[in-house]
């Protein structure tokens, strides 16, 4: 993955875009700190399609995580009902 500073990316955006489509993801840095990645559209669509499962898919999954859905009760006891008259 090639690194591009924001200044270089602005000045040579067409080269950045060509490098992205030919070589794959390109890393953008701002003041030496990694800040963004430019990825080809095909890879973005693939990641987006498999990245966020729907609620239906989560609920129907064999390995559904249901153990933590109901919180544990504390040891506090309830008050008894007042006597009826």
C-alpha positions as CSV (number, residue, x, y, z in Angstrom):
1,X,0.0,0.0,0.0
2,X,1.5,3.3,-1.1
3,X,1.4,6.3,1.2
4,X,0.3,9.7,-0.1
5,X,0.4,13.0,1.8
6,X,-2.7,15.1,1.5
7,X,-0.7,17.8,-0.4
8,X,0.5,15.2,-3.0
9,X,-2.9,13.7,-3.3
10,X,-4.5,17.0,-4.1
11,X,-1.8,18.0,-6.6
12,X,-1.7,14.6,-8.3
13,X,-5.2,13.3,-7.8
14,X,-5.4,11.7,-11.2
15,X,-2.2,9.7,-10.4
16,X,-3.6,8.7,-7.1
17,X,-6.8,7.4,-8.7
18,X,-4.8,5.5,-11.4
19,X,-2.6,4.0,-8.7
20,X,-5.7,2.9,-6.7
21,X,-7.3,1.2,-9.6
22,X,-4.1,-0.5,-10.8
23,X,-2.3,-1.3,-7.5
24,X,-5.1,-1.4,-4.9
25,X,-5.7,0.6,-1.8
26,X,-3.7,3.8,-1.3
27,X,-3.0,5.3,2.2
28,X,-3.5,9.0,2.7
29,X,-1.6,10.8,5.5
30,X,-2.1,14.2,7.1
31,X,1.0,15.7,8.8
32,X,2.5,12.2,8.9
33,X,-0.5,10.6,10.6
34,X,-2.5,7.9,8.7
35,X,-6.0,9.4,8.1
36,X,-7.7,7.7,5.2
37,X,-7.6,4.9,2.6
38,X,-8.7,5.1,-1.0
39,X,-9.9,1.7,-2.3
40,X,-11.1,0.6,-5.7
41,X,-14.9,0.5,-6.1
42,X,-15.0,-3.2,-6.6
43,X,-13.3,-3.9,-3.4
44,X,-15.5,-1.3,-1.6
45,X,-18.6,-3.0,-2.9
46,X,-17.3,-6.4,-1.8
47,X,-16.5,-5.2,1.7
48,X,-19.7,-3.3,2.0
49,X,-21.8,-6.3,0.9
50,X,-20.2,-8.7,3.5
51,X,-19.5,-6.1,6.3
52,X,-22.8,-5.4,7.9
53,X,-25.1,-8.3,8.4
54,X,-28.8,-7.5,8.7
55,X,-30.8,-8.0,11.9
56,X,-32.6,-10.9,10.2
57,X,-29.2,-12.6,9.4
58,X,-28.0,-12.1,13.0
59,X,-31.2,-13.6,14.5
60,X,-31.3,-16.6,12.2
61,X,-27.6,-17.4,12.6
62,X,-26.7,-20.7,14.2
63,X,-24.2,-19.1,16.4
64,X,-26.5,-16.4,17.7
65,X,-25.3,-14.8,20.8
66,X,-28.3,-14.9,23.2
67,X,-26.5,-15.5,26.5
68,X,-26.0,-11.8,27.2
69,X,-29.4,-10.5,26.1
70,X,-31.1,-10.9,29.5
71,X,-29.2,-9.2,32.4
72,X,-28.6,-11.1,35.6
73,X,-30.8,-10.3,38.5
74,X,-29.2,-8.7,41.5
75,X,-29.4,-10.2,44.9
76,X,-31.9,-7.6,46.1
77,X,-35.2,-9.1,47.3
78,X,-38.6,-7.7,46.4
79,X,-40.9,-6.3,49.0
80,X,-43.7,-8.5,50.0
81,X,-47.2,-7.5,49.1
82,X,-49.1,-5.6,51.8
83,X,-51.7,-7.7,53.6
84,X,-55.2,-7.5,52.1
85,X,-58.1,-6.3,54.2
